[in-house]
Amino acid sequence: MKIAVLTGGGDCPGLNAVIRAVVRRGEQHGLEVMGVREGWRGLMDPPLHFRLTREATSGILHLGGTILGTSRTNPFKKPGGAEMVVRNLSALNVGAVVAIGGEDTLGVATKLHQMGVNVVGVPKTIDNDLSGTDLTFGFETAVQIATDAIDRLHSTAESHNRVIVCEVMGRHAGWIATHSGIAGGADVILIPEKPIDIDRVCEHIMRRHRTRGVNFSIVVVAEGAKLGGGESKASERLDEFGHIRLGGIGQQIAELIEKRTGYETRSTVLGHIQRGGTPTAFDRVLGTRFGVHAADMVAKQEWGKMAALRGTLIASVPLAEATAKLKTVDDAFFAVAEVFFG
Ligand code: F6P
């Protein structure tokens, strides 16, 4: 059978590890693998694809980004787009699609499956907000990058007696902020799940400076966190899935903290640094396990399912379950972070 592999949505460290594993395991199952360029866009007109072999995927395990390219193209947003994808798959004689992506890419996969396409999913997002799996690959790398940055911000904040606000990624869920904040010893962590109470934030910081004998603090904020119920958007531009381009909450928070506390406050935005570059060993292993499992799912014809981490094992879960609702930070976990606020 010929299968198509694509990567959609924001890129993520570990994508190449998954692609390599699908090809290597797929060849063992006698599958011919076709790489689709730029996500779902590559299955629309004209289709963009090339043959993926063991040789073509050699030496990519440690590389960031994706050799296939990616996009946020949503075929369901173009008139006749989904039908075009189905037609092209048939014209190319593709028997199944391995879609590597987050909620949007896998949401498209779910709908195509309902239209009769043989689909298998692999959960990708640095935000770690996909349901059905304990972790997505790429998340651990992003947390490590953010933690390294927070460590560096600590020493300069301390030297200058400053408050530093570090803005990390996390559109709907504060997983990166909470994990890197705990690991980096942040004094306050702000996440999309909890509207920001700026008075409380300032109280924490002032209490810390008054009672702990220190003159610096670190605040970690997820880019999707909202101030007092307001919006944290910095742009009106939307992508095809209707997402606003985020960024800017860190600077807003920094200005408010400085005004209310009188402490000099600066902000740093980590942005795409968290998504680029080489994956950690953990994400290379997780991506490899997901890729091998996805090829096995194709061999077993487990259509409409996604490879998932459940505890220490890799399992197959329904795509519909994975895309039904986002996995957000739970109160019990956030309570661990809160022990160290202020
Ligand atoms: O893929 C998830 C994510 O990293 C979000 O945290 C972020 O809001 C978004 O992608 C930004 O993506 P882009 O810059 O590609 O629009």
Residues whose N, C-alpha, C, O or C-beta is under 5 A from the ligand:
A	BS01	F6P	G10 D127 M169 G170 R171 L246
